[in-house]
Amino acid sequence: MDVLDLSRWQFGITTVYHFIFVPLTLGLTVLVAIMQSMWMGTKKEGWYRATKFFGKLMTINFILGVVTGIVQEFQFGMNWSGYSRYVGDVFGAPLAFEGLMAFFLESTFLGLWLFGWGRLNKKVHLATVWLFSIATNISAFWIITANGFMQHPVGAEFNPGTGRAELVDFGALLTNPFSLIAFAHVIAAAFLLSSVFVAGIAGWWMARIVRNKNVPAYTGKEATGTLTEEDARTIFRPTFRMGLLVMIIAGLLTVASGHVQMQWVFEDQPMKGAAAEMVCETTEDPNFSVLSTTKTNSCEDVNEVIGVPAVLSLLLEFKPSGVTVQGVENAQKHYETIYGPGDYRPNLLVTYWMFRLMMLSGAFAVILALAGLWVTRKGKMPSSKGFGRLAILCIPGLFFGNAFGWIMTEMGRQPWIVHPNPAGDPRIHLTVAEAVSPLEPYQVWISVVGFTLVYLILFVVWYYLMHRYVVTGPLETDRLSPVAVADSADSDSDSADSGEEADDDASLSFAY
């Protein structure tokens, strides 16, 4: 492979690794804040213990996300120096704001929340987790704003004297329609993943406790107590039902925002839209492709195996007929006329299948939601081992779904690293071949192998820690003392130790 292929593989590998943690962080921070708010509002110990339990998982995920994310920005200057020179004036602004959010607001408020239990005023402590969750999602907005310029450049003009795209309208950059649509879709999908994560774990614990009656609860290596059916009812059933509610809302928003985003794609990036449906020649009212095949990954031998008429037209323009979709080959000729010789077609198989696998992943949320609503109806709790396994097995599907969506978005744009805006400055566009750094292949091979191995180790660490604290369950040390429970239930005091007790001599368990 040449330097371009290696650099693309490296950025793809590190980005997909990093994106394992991102959507879970975006949604789980808010869900943990809701759990703590429920504890504050209801004074019920179950919500307190749920907050501590899922708070550990949130912290582990956030830390690994930060570690894997730091590398991303350095690659722009090292592997993609042509890109950095060309759009640095534009791209640097949202990245700078994201850095301020991530390394100042997020880290500050997370630290206050972790070490403020029993030390900060209860309302102040609750505010820290909400501010942390808000800062995390604002941080995501800046990243998507930067990516939105790569998809649909606005707010900039090309300077012939410097050969660079220069920012002239920061407001236009912030209100980039592609960024706003993408942000809505990413956040909705993040909440869908996070709600399945919470409901899956809570459902597994609930079924396990009800089936076995008493489950050992560990503090360190020794069992110091048991989780009873009362714990299942007060800790896991409420969080499971909360997860189901968020899942339903987030699922509907994910579908709606994804639909709007694909409408935009077919209009603004017709090559990506055509590749996502394997429409090779411009066609009026093409079928919605359920299954198409190609042996050579090109339009020469595309075969539509299963197609549904009228569906694609309805999705694109809300009418059953009279909708023309530009084909891959026609878009190729059009780009050659405007931008000169070159292959402007993305990888058909990757674009087509990532789009479908992304949509199919939503079935895991549907299955868990339907099964969960049934087994917890009328105050019931499940005891089936099969349901517990189903709840856990649904979680990876949503992780894959988020990754598939991101891969489709980025791979479908190739070979553009800055896709032309049909209504913007026609001089602002850049291909990956023009953006890559002038390096030797062996230099990139070293970093590709190094990053892959390091990230693989970090993934193993993440999985080990998440698995360890999930199967450990809510710790006995996280129980409120009888005095604290009475104080929490009978008093509106806002003192630091109302409802919990600080222990300056207590050992830290991973985070707190």
N, C-alpha and C positions, 0 to 999 in steps of 0.2 A: 504493500500500500504506500501511496505517496504521502507527503506532508498534509495535504488537504484531507484525505480520508482519515488519517490518524488523528488529526486535530478534531475532526467531527466526531469520531468515535470517543475521544477523550471527553469532549464536552457533553456528549450524549450520556456516557456512563456516569460521570459525576453528577449530572443534572437529575437523571432518573434515580440514582441513589439518594440524592438530597430530597427529591420530591416524595420519597417514602414518608418523611417526617413532617413535611410542610402542611398538607391538608389536615392531618390529625391535630397538629398544634393549633391551627386556625379555629377549628371547631371545639376541641376539647377544652381550651382555655375558657371559652364562654360557658360551656356546660358545667365546668367545675365552679365557675362564678355563680351560676344559677343554683347549684347544690348548696353552696354556702349561704346564698340569699334565702333559700328555703329553710335552712337551719335557723337563720336569724329570725325569719318570719314565723315559723311554726314552733320553735324551741324544742324540736324533736331530735334526740340523739342520733337517730338513724341517718339523718341528712348530714350531721357533723362527721360521722364515721365514713359516710360515702365520699364526702369532700376530701378527707384525709387519704382515703384509699385511691380514688381516681386522681387526686392531686400528685401522688407519687408517680403514677404512670405519666401524667402530663409533664412533670419535671424531667423525667428520664428522656422522653421524646423530644422535649424542647432543647435540652443540652446537646443531644446527638444531632439535632437539626442545625444548631448553631455551628458545631464543629464541621459538619459536612458542607455548610453553606459558605463559609469563609473563603473556600477555594474558588468559588464561582467567579467572583469579581476579578481575581488576579489573572484568570485565564484570558480576559479581554485584552490585557496588555501584553501577555506573553505569547499566546497562540493566535490571537486575532488582532494584531497591531494595526493592520490595514483598516479594520473596522473601527478601532479606537480612534485612529487619526481622523477618519472620515466623519464620524458622528459623535465624537467625544464631547463636543460643546452641548449636544442635546442629551445624550445618554447619561452623562455624568451627573446632571442635576437631580433626576429622580433617584439615582443610586446613592447620592450623597444624603438625601432626605431619608432613604431607607436605612442607611447606616446609622443615622442619628436616632431613628426610631428603635432599631434593633439593639444597638449597643448602649443606649442611654435610657430610654423610657422602659423598654421591655426588661432589661437586666436589672434596672433599679427597682421597679415595682415587683418583679419576681422575687428579688432578694428580700424586700420588705415583707412580702407575703410569707415566704418560707420561714423566716426567722422572727416573724412578728406574732406567731401564735402565743397568746397569753401575755404578750408584752405590749402590744398596741391596743388602743381603744378599739372595741369590736367593730364600730362603724368605719373607722379609719382602716382597719385591717380588711374589711370587706371591700372598701374602695380600692385598695391596692390590687386585689385580684381582678376587679373590673377594669381598672386602668391598664393592667398588664394585658388582659384579653383584647381591649380596644386598641392598644398600641400594636399588638401582634397583627391584627387585621389591617390597621393603617399601613403597617410595614409592607404587607402583601399588596396593598394598593399601589405603592410606589414601584414595586417590582413589575407589576402588571402594566403600569403606565410606561415604564421603560420598554417592556416587551411589546406594548401596543404600538410604539413608534416603529418598531421593526416590522410589524404587520401592516401598519397604515400610517405612514409618516405625515404628521401635521405640525404646524407651529414653527416650521423651519424653512429657511431658504438656502439655496446653494450659492456659495461664494466662489466665483471663477478664479479670483486672485489667490485664494488659499487652497482651492480644491476640496473644501469641506462644507458639510451641512451645518448651518449655524442657527441656534435657537433665536427666534424673533418674537414669539408669542407663547409665553409660559401658560397662559390661560387655555389656549387651544390644545396644548399638550395635556393639560389636566382633564380636559373635557373631550378628549379623543373618543369618538363613539365606539370604536373597536375596544378600547381599554375598558370603558364602562360596562359594555356587554360582557366582556371576558371576565371582569372582576366579579360581576354578579354570578356568573356561571361557576367560577372557581370557588367562591365563598359558599354557594349553595351545595356544590359537590363536597366541599370540606365538611360542612355540617352533616351531610348525608353519611359520609364515612365515619365521622365522630359519633353520631347517634347509633350507628350499627355497632361501633366499637364498644360503647357504653352498654347498649342493650345486649350485645352478644356475651360480654363478660358477666353482666348482672344475671342474664338468663341462665348461663352455665352454673353460676354459684347458687342461684335459687333452686334449680332442679337438683343439684348435688346435695344441698342441705336438706331439702324436703325428703329426698329419697333415703338418705343415710341418717336422718334425724339429728345426729350430732357429728360435727366435723371438727377435728383439732384446729385450733387457732395458734399460730406460732409467733413467738417473739425471739428472734435469733434462731437457734437450732432446736430449742426445746419448746414443746407444746405447753402453753401456760393457761389454756382454757379451751372452750369449745364454742363453735358457732351453731346456734340452735335455730329451730323453725321460727322463733320470734325474731331472730336477726334477719332471716330471709325475708320476713314480712316487713320489717321496719327499715332495712338497708337496701336490699336488692330489688324487691318488688317495686318500690317507688321509683328507683333509678331506671329500672327496666321500662316501666310505663312512661317515664319522662323521655327515655330514648325513643320509644315508639312514636310519641307525639312529634318530637323533633324530626324523626325519620320521615313521617308522612308529609310534614310541611316542607322540609328540605327536598324531599323527592319531587314534589310538585314544582317547586321553584327551579330545581335542576333541569327538569324536562322543559319548562317554559323558557328559561334563559338559554339552554342549549339550542332550542328551536330557533330563537331569535338570532343567535350567533351564527347558525348555519345559513339562515336567510341572508345574513350579511356576507358570509363567505362566498356564496354563489354570485352575489352581486359585485363584491369588491375583489375577490380572488377566485375568478371562475375556474382557473386551472385546478386549484385545490378541491373545489366543489365537484368538478367533473371527475377527478381522480377518486374522490370518496365514493362515487357511484359507478365508476368505470364506464362513464359515458365518453366514448372515443370520438365520435363525430357529432357535430351539432344536430340536435334532434328536438322535434316538437313533441312535448308530452312523453318523455321517456319513462319507462317503468321504474318504480322504486326497486332497486336490486336487493333481493334477499340473499342470493348466492350467485356470484360470478366467478369464473376461473380464468387463469392465463398461465401458460406453461413457461413463457419467456419473459414475464414481467413487462410486457409491452402491449400496445393496442393491436398488434398483428394477429394475435390468437385469442382475444377476449371472447369468452362464451358465457352468455347469461343463462344460467341454469334455472333460477327461480326469480321471477320478477312480478311485481304487483302493479297493474295499471292505475293511473290517476292519483296514486298516493303522493308521489313526488311533486306533482303539480299543485296538489292541495297544500302540501307542506310549504312550498316556496311562495305561492301567491294566493292561497285560499280559493282556488278555482280548479275544477276537474280537468280542464283542457285549455289549450291556447297558450301554454307556457313553453318557451324555447330555452333549452339548456345548451350552452356552448360546450363543444366537445374538447377533449384533450388535444387532439391533433390540430383542430382549428385554432385553439388558443396558442399552440406552439408556433404556427405560421404567423399569427398576429404578433406575438412577441418578437419573432425574428425580423418582421418588418419594422418594428419600432426600435428594438434594442440591438439588432445585429445578429449575426450567426451565433448559434449555441443551442444547447439542449435545456429547455426550460421546464421539462416535465419532471414531476416528483416521482419517487418510487411508488408505483401503482399498488403493489401488493401491501406495502406498509400502510399507506394512506387508507386504502379500502378496508383492510382488516382491523386496523386500530380503531377506526370509526365504529365498526360493528361490535368489536369486543368491548369497547367502552359502553355502548348501549346495552349489551347483554349483561354486563356486570350489575346493572341496576336490578336485575332479577333477584339477586341475593337479598337486597333490601326488601323487595316485595314479598319474598318467601318468609323472611323473618318477621316482617310486620304482620302478615296474615296469621302465621302460626302463633306469634306472640299475643295478638289480640284475642285469639281463640282460647289459649291455655290460661290466660289471666282474666278471663271474663268473670264478672260477678264475684270479684274478690278472690278468685282461685289462684293457686300457685302450682306450676308443673313439677312433676317428680320423675318424668321419663328421662333416662340416660340419653335416648335418641334426640330429644329436644335440646338437651344441654350440648350435645355434640353439634347439632345443627346450628345453634346460636353461635358457637365458636367458629365453625367452618364458614359462616357467612362473612366474617370479618375480612379475610384475605381478598375476597372478590372485590370489595370496594377499594382496597389499596391498589389492586391491579387496574380497576376501572379508571381511577384518577391518573395513573401513569399512562394508560393507553390514550386517554384524552389529550394529555400534554404531548405525547409523541406524535399523535396525528396532527395537532396544531403546528408543531415545529417542522416535522418532516414534510407535511403537505405544502409548506411554503418554499421548500427548496426548488431551485438552487439559490433563491434570494435569501440573503441575510437581512437586507432591508427591502421589503417588497414595494414595488412602485404603487403610489397612490393615484388612481385614475383621475382624481379631481384636484390633486395637489401639484407641487412643483415637479414637473416631469424629469428634472435633472437629479432628483434625489432617489437613488436606488443603488443597490450594491449586491453583488453576488458573493457567495462564500469563497469562490476562487480569487476574487479581488481582495477579500478581507483577511485571508490567512497570513500568518507571519512567515518571513523567509528563513525557515529553519531547515536543519537536516533531519531526514527521517529517523535516524538513530536517537536524536535528542528527544523527539516526541515519543518514540517507543519507550524510552526510559520512564517518562512521566506517565504514559498510559499504563504500563505495567505497575509502576509504583502506586499510582492513585487507585487502581483496581484492587490491588492487594490490601492497601490500607483501608479502603472503604469496605471491603469484604470483612475485614477484622472488626471494623466499627459496626457493621450490620450484625455480626455474631454477638458483639457486646450488647447492642440494643435488644436483640431478641432474648438473650440470656437474662438481662435485667427485667425486661417486661414480663417474661414468662415467670421469673422468680417471684416478683411481687404480685402478679395476678394469682398464682396458685397459693401464695402465702395468705392472701385475703386480708381483711381488715384486722389490724393488730389489736391485741388485748390492751396494749399500752395506749391506744387511741380512745379507749372508753372514757367517758366523763365520770368524774367521781360523784358519789351520791349527793354531796354538798353542792357540787357544780350543777348537777342536773336540777336540783330543787331551785337553785338560784336562777338558772336559765329559764325555768318554767314559771316561777312566781315573781320574777323581778324584771323590770325594764331597765335595769342598770346598764350603762354603757362602759363600765370600767373594763380594764384589760382582762381581768380574770373572771368576768361574768360568763359562765357557761363553759369555761375551760381553765386549766391550771398550768402555769408556766413552771418548768423545772430546769433551773440553770445547770444542774449537774447531770441531766439525762444525756445519754449518748445519742449521736445522730444516726439515723437509719437511712443511709444514702443521701437524703436531702434534708430531712428534719425528723 
